[in-house]
Amino acid sequence: MAILEYVVRAAMQSLEPRETAALILHGAFPHDTGFVAKFVGCSESDLPGLLATARTRLRRDRAATVTEPIRALRRLRSAWLDGDRGAAVAELFSSDVEIFTNGGPDSGRLRVPVHGPREVAALLNDIVGDEPPALELTFVDRVPWLVGRYDQLTVGFLAAEVLQESVRQVWLVAGPDKLGRL
C-alpha cells in the first residue's frame, strides 16, 4: 500500500490543485462538465484545456517518478555490490531519509521508521549481514524494486522514493508471507 500511495502522491504533486481536482472529478463525473468546471473555477469551454494540460504534465512528469527511482536503485545496488555498504550507501540518501520495514507478523523485523542516512545504511547492513544477497532490479506491479535473492530463494525487496536524485524514503519488505508474488 505504501508504494501505491507513493505513486499517487508523486503524480498529484506534479499537478496544480485545480488540475488534480479537474482530473479526479471529470473521471468520476464525465458527463457533468458543468459541475466539474464550476467546482474548479473555470468555464465549461475552458475545462478541456485544463484537463489536457493536466494529462500532459502527468505524462511528462511520469518519467521522473519512475526514472529517478530506477537510477537510485541502480546506484544503491552498485555501491552495495562494490563492497562499500557504509559511507557510499549513506551518501545516496537525503539528510532526512527514513526507512520502513515489514517482515511479516512472524519475522521480528523492525516496523517503525528509522531516520538519517547513516542509520538507514547501518540498518540495511545489519539486516543483510556479511553475505549480501544477489540484487536484481525488477518491476513488481509496474514499480521498480531491488529484489534480493540467495540462489533461487527471494529473501526481500526494496523500493525507494527519490527527489532530485536523493533517496528520501526506503521500503524494505522481507518474510515468506510477503514475498509470495515474486
C-alpha positions as CSV (number, residue, x, y, z in Angstrom):
1,M,0.0,0.0,0.0
2,A,2.9,2.4,0.7
3,I,4.1,2.2,-2.9
4,L,0.6,2.9,-4.3
5,E,0.4,5.9,-2.0
6,Y,3.8,7.0,-3.2
7,V,2.9,6.8,-6.9
8,V,-0.4,8.6,-6.5
9,R,1.2,11.3,-4.3
10,A,4.1,11.8,-6.7
11,A,1.7,12.1,-9.6
12,M,-0.6,14.5,-7.9
13,Q,2.3,16.6,-6.6
14,S,3.3,17.4,-10.2
15,L,-0.1,19.0,-10.8
16,E,-1.7,22.2,-9.6
17,P,-4.6,21.6,-7.1
18,R,-7.1,22.7,-9.8
19,E,-5.7,20.2,-12.3
20,T,-5.8,17.4,-9.7
21,A,-9.5,18.3,-8.8
22,A,-10.4,18.5,-12.5
23,L,-8.9,15.1,-13.3
24,I,-10.5,13.4,-10.4
25,L,-13.9,14.9,-10.7
26,H,-14.0,14.6,-14.5
27,G,-13.1,10.9,-14.0
28,A,-15.9,10.5,-11.6
29,F,-18.5,12.7,-13.4
30,P,-17.5,12.6,-17.1
31,H,-21.0,13.7,-18.3
32,D,-21.4,16.6,-15.8
33,T,-18.8,19.0,-17.1
34,G,-20.8,22.0,-15.8
35,F,-20.4,20.7,-12.2
36,V,-16.7,19.9,-12.7
37,A,-16.0,23.3,-14.3
38,K,-17.8,25.2,-11.6
39,F,-16.0,23.3,-8.8
40,V,-12.5,24.0,-10.2
41,G,-13.4,27.6,-11.1
42,C,-13.3,27.7,-14.9
43,S,-15.8,27.8,-17.7
44,E,-17.1,24.7,-19.3
45,S,-15.3,25.7,-22.5
46,D,-12.0,26.0,-20.6
47,L,-12.3,22.6,-18.9
48,P,-11.0,20.5,-21.8
49,G,-7.8,22.7,-21.9
50,L,-7.3,22.4,-18.2
51,L,-7.7,18.6,-18.4
52,A,-5.3,18.4,-21.4
53,T,-2.7,20.4,-19.5
54,A,-3.0,18.2,-16.5
55,R,-2.7,15.0,-18.6
56,T,0.3,16.4,-20.5
57,R,2.0,17.3,-17.2
58,L,1.3,13.8,-15.8
59,R,2.8,12.1,-18.9
60,R,5.9,14.4,-18.8
61,D,6.5,14.0,-15.1
62,R,5.8,10.3,-15.1
63,A,9.4,9.8,-16.2
64,A,10.7,11.4,-13.0
65,T,8.5,9.2,-10.8
66,V,9.9,6.1,-12.5
67,T,13.3,7.0,-13.9
68,E,14.7,8.6,-10.7
69,P,13.9,5.6,-8.5
70,I,15.4,3.3,-11.1
71,R,18.6,5.3,-11.2
72,A,18.8,5.5,-7.4
73,L,18.2,1.7,-7.1
74,R,21.0,1.0,-9.6
75,R,23.4,3.3,-7.7
76,L,22.4,1.6,-4.5
77,R,23.0,-1.8,-6.0
78,S,26.4,-0.7,-7.4
79,A,27.6,0.7,-4.1
80,W,26.4,-2.4,-2.3
81,L,28.0,-4.8,-4.7
82,D,31.3,-2.8,-4.7
83,G,31.5,-3.8,-1.0
84,D,31.0,-0.3,0.4
85,R,27.9,-0.8,2.4
86,G,28.6,2.1,4.7
87,A,29.6,5.6,3.6
88,A,28.9,5.1,-0.2
89,V,25.4,3.8,0.5
90,A,24.7,6.6,3.1
91,E,25.7,9.2,0.5
92,L,22.9,8.1,-1.7
93,F,20.3,9.1,1.0
94,S,19.0,12.6,1.7
95,S,19.7,14.0,5.2
96,D,16.1,13.3,6.2
97,V,15.8,9.8,4.7
98,E,13.6,7.3,6.5
99,I,13.2,3.5,6.0
100,F,10.1,1.5,6.7
101,T,10.5,-2.3,7.1
102,N,7.9,-5.0,7.2
103,G,9.0,-8.6,7.5
104,G,5.6,-10.0,8.2
105,P,4.0,-11.0,11.5
106,D,6.5,-13.7,12.4
107,S,9.8,-12.2,11.3
108,G,10.6,-10.0,14.3
109,R,11.8,-7.2,11.9
110,L,11.7,-3.6,12.8
111,R,8.4,-2.0,11.9
112,V,8.9,1.7,12.9
113,P,10.7,4.1,10.6
114,V,14.5,4.7,11.1
115,H,15.7,8.2,10.2
116,G,19.0,9.5,8.9
117,P,21.5,8.4,6.2
118,R,24.0,6.6,8.4
119,E,21.2,5.0,10.5
120,V,19.4,3.7,7.4
121,A,22.6,2.4,5.9
122,A,23.5,0.7,9.2
123,L,20.1,-0.9,9.4
124,L,20.3,-2.3,5.9
125,N,23.8,-3.6,6.7
126,D,22.5,-5.2,9.9
127,I,19.6,-6.9,8.1
128,V,21.8,-8.3,5.3
129,G,24.8,-9.2,7.4
130,D,28.1,-10.4,6.0
131,E,26.7,-12.3,3.0
132,P,24.6,-9.9,0.9
133,P,22.1,-11.5,-1.5
134,A,22.3,-11.0,-5.2
135,L,20.4,-7.8,-6.1
136,E,18.3,-7.7,-9.2
137,L,16.4,-4.7,-10.4
138,T,12.9,-5.7,-11.4
139,F,9.4,-4.4,-11.6
140,V,6.6,-5.5,-9.2
141,D,3.2,-4.1,-10.2
142,R,5.0,-1.6,-12.5
143,V,7.1,-0.3,-9.7
144,P,10.9,-0.6,-9.7
145,W,12.3,-2.8,-6.8
146,L,15.6,-4.2,-5.9
147,V,15.0,-7.9,-5.2
148,G,17.4,-9.8,-3.0
149,R,18.0,-13.5,-3.7
150,Y,20.2,-16.3,-2.4
151,D,20.4,-18.7,-5.3
152,Q,16.7,-19.0,-6.3
153,L,15.3,-18.0,-2.9
154,T,13.9,-14.5,-2.7
155,V,14.6,-13.0,0.7
156,G,13.5,-9.4,0.3
157,F,12.8,-6.5,-1.9
158,L,13.4,-2.8,-1.6
159,A,11.9,0.3,-3.2
160,A,12.8,4.0,-2.9
161,E,11.2,7.4,-3.2
162,V,13.6,9.8,-4.8
163,L,13.6,13.5,-5.0
164,Q,16.3,15.3,-7.0
165,E,18.4,12.1,-7.1
166,S,18.4,11.7,-3.3
167,V,16.7,8.8,-1.7
168,R,14.1,10.2,0.8
169,Q,12.2,7.1,1.7
170,V,13.0,3.4,1.5
171,W,10.6,0.5,1.9
172,L,12.1,-2.9,2.7
173,V,9.9,-6.0,2.7
174,A,11.1,-9.4,3.9
175,G,9.5,-12.6,5.1
176,P,7.9,-15.5,3.3
177,D,4.3,-14.3,3.7
178,K,5.2,-11.1,1.9
179,L,7.3,-12.5,-0.9
180,G,4.8,-14.9,-2.5
181,R,4.2,-12.8,-5.5
182,L,7.8,-12.6,-6.7
